[in-house]
Amino acid sequence: MSKRQVATRAARKARGDWPVVVYFWIMSLAVAGYLGARVILDSLPHPVHWASGLAGGVIGYFVGWLWYHWRGDII
């Protein structure tokens, strides 16, 4: 099984946008963080759920970039 070619640094800089895998991880972990907080922290106020979603999105940003550098983009 061959790995996909990762775009060169110059190509990424010239394009200026983020890979799709980064957006995917941000959205996935933000939703998972929000829903997990709704289930686990249901007795706490609602802003805690939004903060958990935001924290999941921030973690998703870093996981997405790690995935991109390790495995490449998903498209």
C-alpha positions in Angstrom: 0.0 0.0 0.0 1.6 3.2 -1.1 1.3 6.5 0.7 0.1 9.6 -1.1 2.5 12.3 -2.0 2.4 15.2 0.5 2.4 18.6 -1.2 5.7 20.5 -0.9 6.1 23.4 1.4 6.3 25.8 -1.6 3.1 24.4 -3.1 1.2 24.8 0.2 2.4 28.3 0.7 1.5 29.3 -2.9 -2.0 27.9 -2.6 -2.6 29.4 0.8 -5.5 27.3 1.9 -5.7 24.4 4.4 -6.0 20.8 3.4 -9.4 19.2 3.6 -8.3 16.7 6.3 -7.7 19.7 8.7 -11.2 20.9 8.2 -12.5 17.4 8.6 -10.8 16.9 12.0 -11.8 20.3 13.3 -15.5 19.7 12.5 -15.4 16.1 13.7 -13.7 16.7 17.1 -15.8 19.9 17.7 -19.0 18.0 17.3 -17.7 15.0 19.3 -16.6 17.4 22.1 -19.9 19.2 22.2 -22.0 16.0 22.1 -19.7 14.3 24.6 -20.1 17.2 27.0 -23.9 17.2 26.5 -24.0 13.5 27.6 -21.3 13.6 30.4 -21.7 17.1 31.7 -25.4 17.5 31.3 -25.9 19.0 34.8 -23.5 21.9 34.1 -24.5 25.2 32.3 -24.8 25.3 28.6 -21.6 27.4 27.9 -19.6 24.5 29.2 -20.9 22.4 26.3 -19.8 25.1 23.8 -16.4 25.4 25.4 -16.0 21.7 25.1 -16.9 21.9 21.4 -14.4 24.7 21.0 -11.7 22.7 22.8 -12.4 19.8 20.5 -12.1 22.0 17.4 -8.7 23.3 18.6 -7.5 19.8 19.2 -8.9 18.8 15.8 -6.8 21.6 14.2 -3.6 20.0 15.5 -4.6 16.4 14.9 -5.6 17.4 11.3 -2.2 18.9 10.6 -0.4 15.9 12.2 -2.5 13.6 10.0 -1.7 15.7 6.9 2.0 15.5 7.5 1.9 11.8 8.4 -0.6 10.5 5.8 -1.4 13.3 3.4 -4.7 14.8 2.4 -7.9 12.7 2.2 -8.9 13.9 -1.3 
